[in-house]
Amino acid sequence: MAEDLSVRFREASEAVKNLSQAPDSETMLKLYALFKQSTVGDNTGKRPGMMDFVGKAKYDAWKELEGITPEEAMNRYIALVDSLVAADKK
């Protein structure tokens, strides 16, 4: 099962690169955070300084997922990518 999840996760991470249009900024942050939680685990780094707006947004999005297992993050990532792919086909 875990191997199947890893395969689906890799496929989803490739599928998101092939969308005809890039997702909006909020969705990109969700994808980033879910990917990092899936591959690294909890965010243990230091929050970027006040002038690093993008870095802070990424840090905060990832930090919100603290405590979620990598498997749950992978499932959420796959579900989000699946919804984006489905919307892209319309």
N, CA and C of each residue as an Amber inpcrd file, in Angstrom:
protein
   270
   0.8290000  -1.2030000   0.0000000   0.0000000   0.0000000   0.0000000
   0.8650000   1.2550000   0.0000000   1.8880000   1.2780000   0.8780000
   2.7450000   2.4620000   0.9500000   3.4760000   2.6910000  -0.3760000
   3.8870000   1.5980000  -1.0180000   4.5700000   1.7300000  -2.3010000
   3.6160000   2.2800000  -3.3580000   2.3700000   1.8140000  -3.3280000
   1.3560000   2.3080000  -4.2570000   1.1270000   3.8060000  -4.0370000
   1.0930000   4.2330000  -2.7730000   0.9140000   5.6490000  -2.4580000
   2.0920000   6.4620000  -2.9850000   3.2840000   5.9570000  -2.8140000
   4.4760000   6.6530000  -3.3170000   4.4410000   6.7970000  -4.8310000
   4.0060000   5.7530000  -5.5170000   3.8920000   5.7980000  -6.9840000
   2.8550000   6.8360000  -7.3860000   1.6950000   6.8330000  -6.7390000
   0.6390000   7.8000000  -7.0600000   1.0930000   9.2270000  -6.7680000
   1.8650000   9.3750000  -5.6900000   2.3940000  10.6960000  -5.3380000
   3.3620000  11.1980000  -6.4140000   4.2660000  10.3520000  -6.8490000
   5.2120000  10.7410000  -7.9150000   4.4580000  11.0830000  -9.1990000
   3.4510000  10.2800000  -9.5370000   2.6560000  10.5500000 -10.7420000
   1.9400000  11.8960000 -10.6280000   1.4070000  12.1850000  -9.4470000
   0.7220000  13.4660000  -9.2340000   1.7020000  14.6280000  -9.3370000
   2.9110000  14.4520000  -8.7990000   3.8870000  15.5390000  -8.8690000
   4.3310000  15.8030000 -10.3070000   4.2760000  14.7980000 -11.1500000
   4.5570000  14.9930000 -12.5760000   3.3480000  15.5980000 -13.2940000
   2.1460000  15.1290000 -12.9420000   0.9210000  15.6030000 -13.6020000
   0.7140000  17.0960000 -13.4000000   1.0610000  17.5870000 -12.2190000
   0.8440000  19.0120000 -11.9460000   1.7230000  19.8780000 -12.8430000
   2.8490000  19.3580000 -13.2810000   3.7390000  20.1000000 -14.1840000
   3.1690000  20.2010000 -15.5980000   2.2110000  19.3370000 -15.9110000
   1.6680000  19.2840000 -17.2700000   0.3170000  19.9660000 -17.4180000
  -0.1000000  20.7270000 -16.4140000  -1.3600000  21.4560000 -16.5320000
  -1.2210000  22.5290000 -17.5980000  -2.3060000  22.7950000 -18.3040000
  -2.2390000  23.7990000 -19.3710000  -2.0510000  25.2070000 -18.8200000
  -2.4640000  25.4140000 -17.5710000  -2.3220000  26.7250000 -16.9450000
  -1.8770000  26.5170000 -15.5020000  -0.9470000  27.3200000 -15.0470000
  -0.4600000  27.2050000 -13.6690000  -1.5770000  27.5330000 -12.6840000
  -1.6470000  26.8120000 -11.5810000  -2.6580000  27.1150000 -10.5580000
  -2.4260000  28.5000000  -9.9570000  -3.4630000  29.0380000  -9.2980000
  -3.3210000  30.3430000  -8.6520000  -2.3440000  30.2460000  -7.4760000
  -1.9610000  31.3850000  -6.9480000  -0.9440000  31.4480000  -5.8940000
  -1.3360000  30.6610000  -4.6500000  -2.5860000  30.7510000  -4.2440000
  -3.0520000  30.0350000  -3.0460000  -2.9310000  28.5210000  -3.2380000
  -3.3080000  28.0460000  -4.4030000  -3.2110000  26.6180000  -4.6960000
  -1.7500000  26.1870000  -4.7850000  -0.9200000  27.0300000  -5.3660000
   0.5110000  26.7170000  -5.4360000   1.1090000  26.5830000  -4.0350000
   0.6890000  27.4530000  -3.1130000   1.1730000  27.3570000  -1.7340000
   0.7230000  26.0480000  -1.0850000  -0.5250000  25.6520000  -1.3430000
  -1.0220000  24.3820000  -0.8020000  -0.2220000  23.2150000  -1.3560000
   0.0250000  23.2420000  -2.6640000   0.8170000  22.1790000  -3.2820000
   2.2140000  22.1230000  -2.6890000   2.8310000  23.2850000  -2.5400000
   4.1750000  23.3590000  -1.9690000   4.1940000  22.7680000  -0.5620000
   3.2630000  23.2230000   0.2710000   3.2310000  22.7780000   1.6680000
   2.9750000  21.2760000   1.7690000   2.0290000  20.7790000   0.9870000
   1.7300000  19.3450000   1.0200000   2.9160000  18.5330000   0.5110000
   3.5910000  19.0260000  -0.5190000   4.7590000  18.3210000  -1.0430000
   5.8530000  18.2620000   0.0200000   6.1370000  19.3960000   0.6590000
   7.1820000  19.4330000   1.6830000   6.8190000  18.5440000   2.8740000
   5.5540000  18.5800000   3.3090000   5.1390000  17.7490000   4.4370000
   5.2550000  16.2720000   4.0600000   4.9770000  15.9580000   2.8130000
   5.0600000  14.5740000   2.3290000   6.4890000  14.0740000   2.2740000
   7.4000000  14.9360000   1.8560000   8.7680000  14.4950000   1.5970000
   9.7520000  14.7880000   2.7270000   9.4740000  15.8220000   3.5420000
  10.3950000  16.2170000   4.5980000   9.8110000  15.9760000   5.9910000
   8.4900000  16.1580000   6.1040000   7.8460000  16.0770000   7.4150000
   7.6170000  17.4840000   7.9560000   7.4830000  17.5970000   9.2740000
   7.1880000  18.8930000   9.8880000   8.2650000  19.9280000   9.5880000
   7.8200000  21.1680000   9.4370000   8.7030000  22.2960000   9.2010000
   9.3910000  22.6580000  10.5160000  10.6890000  22.4950000  10.5610000
  11.4430000  22.8020000  11.7800000  12.3830000  23.9850000  11.5850000
  12.3210000  24.6030000  10.4240000  13.2100000  25.7250000  10.1230000
  12.7640000  27.0120000  10.7850000  13.5650000  28.0280000  10.6120000
  13.2860000  29.3500000  11.1470000  12.4680000  30.1430000  10.1350000
  11.4900000  30.9100000  10.6180000  10.6510000  31.7190000   9.7280000
  11.4980000  32.8120000   9.0770000  11.3610000  32.9790000   7.7590000
  12.1300000  34.0060000   7.0460000  11.8300000  35.4170000   7.5700000
  12.7340000  36.3300000   7.2930000  12.5900000  37.7150000   7.7260000
  11.4220000  38.4330000   7.0780000  11.1290000  39.6260000   7.6080000
   9.9110000  40.3350000   7.1900000   9.9190000  40.7930000   5.7360000
  11.0680000  40.9050000   5.1280000  11.0990000  41.3410000   3.7320000
  10.9890000  40.1870000   2.7420000  11.0810000  38.9690000   3.2300000
  10.9720000  37.7880000   2.3650000   9.5150000  37.3160000   2.3510000
   8.6910000  38.0170000   1.5730000   7.2530000  37.7490000   1.5640000
   6.9190000  36.3510000   1.0580000   7.5780000  35.9440000  -0.0140000
   7.3290000  34.6200000  -0.5840000   7.7900000  33.5400000   0.3860000
   8.9770000  33.7150000   0.9260000   9.5080000  32.7490000   1.8830000
   8.6120000  32.5900000   3.0980000   8.0920000  33.7120000   3.6010000
   7.1950000  33.6580000   4.7640000   5.8990000  32.9380000   4.4170000
   5.3630000  33.2120000   3.2440000   4.1100000  32.5600000   2.8340000
   4.3110000  31.0490000   2.7230000   5.4220000  30.6430000   2.1300000
   5.7250000  29.2170000   2.0010000   5.9170000  28.5830000   3.3790000
   6.6790000  29.2610000   4.2320000   6.9350000  28.7640000   5.5810000
   5.6100000  28.5770000   6.3340000   4.7460000  29.6050000   6.2990000
   3.4800000  29.5540000   7.0310000   2.5610000  28.4600000   6.5080000
   2.5050000  28.3150000   5.1840000   1.6420000  27.2740000   4.5970000
   2.1060000  25.8890000   5.0390000   3.4030000  25.6730000   5.0420000
   3.9560000  24.3800000   5.4580000   3.7720000  24.1750000   6.9570000
   3.9890000  25.2250000   7.7440000   3.8840000  25.1280000   9.2090000
   2.4570000  24.7520000   9.6250000   1.4520000  25.1840000   8.8580000
   0.0530000  24.8600000   9.1500000  -0.2060000  23.3560000   9.1120000
   0.6190000  22.6200000   8.4200000   0.4310000  21.1770000   8.2770000
   1.1770000  20.3810000   9.3480000   1.7790000  21.0600000  10.2930000
   2.5550000  20.3990000  11.3380000   1.7220000  19.3140000  12.0270000
   2.3210000  18.1360000  12.1720000   1.6540000  17.0240000  12.8340000
   0.9400000  16.0700000  11.8920000   0.7510000  16.4770000  10.6450000
   0.1110000  15.6060000   9.6590000   1.1560000  14.5990000   9.1720000
   0.7880000  13.3540000   9.0960000   1.7310000  12.3270000   8.6530000
   2.0730000  12.5270000   7.1800000   3.2490000  12.0730000   6.7750000
   3.5930000  12.1540000   5.3540000   2.5660000  11.4450000   4.4710000
   2.0300000  10.3310000   4.9290000   1.0390000   9.5950000   4.1380000
  -0.2330000  10.4150000   3.9420000  -0.7000000  11.0790000   5.0010000
  -1.8880000  11.9240000   4.8900000  -1.6120000  13.1020000   3.9580000
  -0.4280000  13.6860000   4.0750000  -0.0620000  14.7940000   3.1930000
  -0.0210000  14.3340000   1.7400000   0.5120000  13.1340000   1.4990000
   0.5380000  12.5920000   0.1370000  -0.8750000  12.4150000  -0.3940000
  -1.7600000  11.8660000   0.4250000  -3.1490000  11.6730000   0.0010000
  -3.8150000  13.0030000  -0.3330000  -3.5800000  14.0110000   0.4790000
  -4.1550000  15.3360000   0.2230000  -3.5600000  15.9470000  -1.0500000
  -2.2680000  15.7720000  -1.2480000  -1.5920000  16.2900000  -2.4420000
  -2.1830000  15.6320000  -3.6880000  -2.3150000  14.3170000  -3.6500000
  -2.8630000  13.5720000  -4.7900000  -4.2850000  14.0380000  -5.0900000
  -5.1000000  14.2040000  -4.0530000  -6.4850000  14.6450000  -4.2430000
  -6.5340000  16.0410000  -4.8620000  -5.6700000  16.9360000  -4.3920000
  -5.6440000  18.2920000  -4.9400000  -5.2100000  18.2810000  -6.4020000
  -4.1660000  17.5250000  -6.7080000  -3.7020000  17.4420000  -8.0980000
  -4.7820000  16.8160000  -8.9800000  -5.4390000  15.7630000  -8.4970000
  -6.5150000  15.1420000  -9.2700000  -7.6150000  16.1530000  -9.5990000
  -7.9660000  17.0130000  -8.6340000  -9.0040000  18.0140000  -8.8860000
  -8.5230000  19.0520000  -9.8980000  -7.2510000  19.4040000  -9.8380000
  -6.7000000  20.3640000 -10.8080000  -6.6640000  19.7680000 -12.2170000
  -6.2750000  18.5120000 -12.3080000  -6.2150000  17.8330000 -13.6120000
  -7.6260000  17.7240000 -14.1950000  -8.5890000  17.3560000 -13.3530000
  -9.9840000  17.2450000 -13.8210000 -10.4970000  18.5870000 -14.3160000
 -10.2170000  19.6550000 -13.5830000 -10.6550000  20.9930000 -14.0000000
  -9.9470000  21.4380000 -15.2630000  -8.7140000  21.0070000 -15.4410000
  -7.9300000  21.3700000 -16.6180000  -8.4820000  20.7310000 -17.8870000
  -9.1340000  19.5900000 -17.7330000  -9.6750000  18.8710000 -18.8900000
 -11.0000000  19.4520000 -19.3740000 -11.6140000  20.3020000 -18.5670000
 -12.9260000  20.8570000 -18.9450000 -12.7920000  21.9460000 -19.9670000
